[in-house]
């Protein structure tokens, strides 16, 4: 792809192989559910990545967590830990035997034009020799309040991942919420 | 499945410069990713980005510098940058995710990872209080980026 943008410094085309990162599906919420599910995920990639923006109808000027559940498992079969910053202090969190892998506070808890955002990576998702690891980078900022987190979660199950549910524990996702699923191929 | 994560443009500095700008960004992608691998020329600097000149940017960040973990925020600004100064002579890298950048119904959110061997690591979330699509990104610093610094903009398109 040739450069098509205006540039103000010396520029050169970089070598890049397109083809290892593919778009699988996109889901936009309709205001009736606290969860969105990607199902029938192809088993032809090495890793998955989910990218999106989120808002939940909770009527507060606050932020809420984005969680991940795998293969429809709502049991206490996850652990999660990470670091968060709320604009005042940094805190470390670690929870075992929980019902979802937390990825950070990537949902804005109100309607309007503010949204939170998340980049979630599920590693080696078809491998049946190990439990599945989820990595989250997620946050919300609303000009005076906010939260940013780097989180990691573990699903205590070695099954290949065929469905991923994005979950908000406070309220239904509004129609400004959209998540896209991508597959990353390995060699 | 459609292949994506395409390079839009790369800028490699042939001479030291205080900023690089990507303009006329097409609105055909879902997210933009700006990958920076750079070095300060001769003085410490704070890398940051700007989307327009209004004071409508804000941020919340968390960082660790090997001694301290902390968090902070800033509001009503026209720039968003790292909390940490990047010392001259050390490479730093930044990965900036401009999420759903072309939609015209929400404010724009940006996730940034900043890493520097001499200083530490940082995660940052930023909001641009505008429903306009992002069509230009200026990445700059208080000093000069050194020769050889690279800045690559990628586009990711959802199905």
Interface residues (C-beta under 8 A of the other chain):
Chain A: X1 X3 X4 X5 X6 X7 X8 X9 X10 X11 X12 X13 X14 X16 X18 X19 X20 X21 X22 X23 X24 X25 X26 X42 X51 X52 X53 X55 X83 X84 X85 X86 X87 X88 X89 X90 X92 X113 X114 X115 X116 X117 X119 X137 X138 X139 X140 X141 X142 X143 X144 X145 X146 X147 X148 X149 X150 X176 X178 X180 X182 X183
Chain B: X1 X2 X3 X4 X5 X6 X7 X8 X9 X10 X11 X12 X13 X14 X15 X17 X19 X20 X21 X22 X23 X24 X25 X26 X30 X31 X58 X59 X60 X61 X62 X63 X64 X69 X70 X71 X72 X73 X75 X76 X97 X99 X100 X105 X106 X107 X109 X110 X111 X113 X123 X124 X125 X126 X127 X129 X131 X150 X152 X153 X156 X157 X158 X159
